[in-house]
Structures are given as C-alpha cells and as structure tokens.
C-alpha cells in the first residue's frame, strides 16, 4: 500500500489502518445479526412495529396539518404586511425556529397538567398532547420559511398588484396559490421537524407502550434496553419516510418548473 494511502487509512491516535477497523465492523457477527433481525421485523410486518409507525404518522401528520393551517397564512401575512414592529416579530419568529423541544415539552406539560389552564380536558399523556407539542414546534418553522418564500414573490409582484388594485389581504391568498410548489419545502421541513421530535413528545406523552410510543421515543427506549433490532428497524422506516418525502417534493418542484417555467 502506498504511503499516502496508508496515511489516509490510519485511525487517529492508533497505528492500525482504518480499513481493518471498518472490516472488523462490517464482519462483526453481532451487527450482522442485528441487521438481519431488523430486516426480519420489516419483512414480517411486525405488529408492534406497525403500531408504533402508525401512531407516529398520525401524530406527525396531524401536527403538520395544524402547522400548515396556521403557519402558511401567518408567514404570508408577515411577508406582505407593513406595520411597526414587523421586524421584531420576524426576528422573534426566526428565534422560535430553534426553540429547544424540551422547553416546549415543559410548557405544554404545565398547560395541560391538572393545575394548568387546560388541565380539565385531561389531554396530558395522550396522543392529543403530543400533537399539541409538535404543532408548537412546527408552526414557527413553517411560518418563517413560508414568509421568506412569499416575500420574494411579493417584491416581484407588488407593482402589478398595485396597478390592478389588489390589496394586501387578497395578495396573501394569491401569493400562497402562486408559490404552492415552493411552499412544499416549508411543509416538508415542518414534517421533518415533527417526525424527528423526541424530547417534547416524551415529556407530554409519557412514552406509554401501545398508546403514546412513537418511532423516535421507541428508538431511544429500545436502544437503552438493548433491543437493537427494533431500534434499527424503526430507524430504517423513519429514514425511508423522510427520504421518500424529499424525493416526492423534489419531483413536484421539477415538474412544476418544467410545466410553468
């Protein structure tokens, strides 16, 4: 092996080539057995696996629907509005995009607990509480991304709207319709945020087996318990869903670009 190759394959701080480390990993019987067990769970449509995946999709898609209904109009309104404090509101909205999920979980927990303002509804440790927590995380993200997309379109179309007498409220609806394909990026980002959430849903949902256990919380729990096969299987499903959605969104945008220019 040439010296430059040998240097590139070395592990930092070790004398053995990294190639052999990778070969040891790939040939590890335990890892291969875990992967085969995970594929077996997927191939046999394991009931527990399907239950967790189904709940994850229901919760995340519900949160996405709420986030889109609130976030898209909010983002479009901020894009065309002109009022004092607009800049501060945009800064606050952008800051909320990075709001720690555990903080959201604690706030929603306090709101839904028995001593909280919504405690009488008994939503804590239920899928509904998880939808609320994910919605709080998704709305700022969708609103911030959609604001930027619609604002770019508003700068282009504002003179034409002014000439034909279209007001700002009408412009919001027209721009949302015109940017619908680009806004798929915002909704996709919101879904990714919802489906990858762990902290908030664990706090307000309790990670109850068969009731509030979703893919991310199940992966965390099963890994700590040593059930790596189920964790790997859920990870494969989660990554496949996210990758599939990205492929669909990219395909829609390419189709729209070819059709409408």
Secondary structure, DSSP 8 states (H G I E B T S, - for coil): --HHHHHHTB-TT-SSBHHHHHHHHHT-HHHHHHHHHHHHHHHTT-HHHHHHHHHHHHHHHHHHHHHHHHHHHHHHHHHH---TTHHHHHHHHHHHHT--HHHHHHHHHHHHSTTSTTGGG--TTSHHHHHHHHHHHHHHHHHHHHHHHHHHHHHHHHHHHHHHT--HHHHHHHHHHHTTTTHHHHHHHHHHHHHT--HHHHHHHTT-TTTT--HHHHHHHHHHHT-HHHHHHHHHHHHHHHHHHHHHHHHHHHHHHHHH-
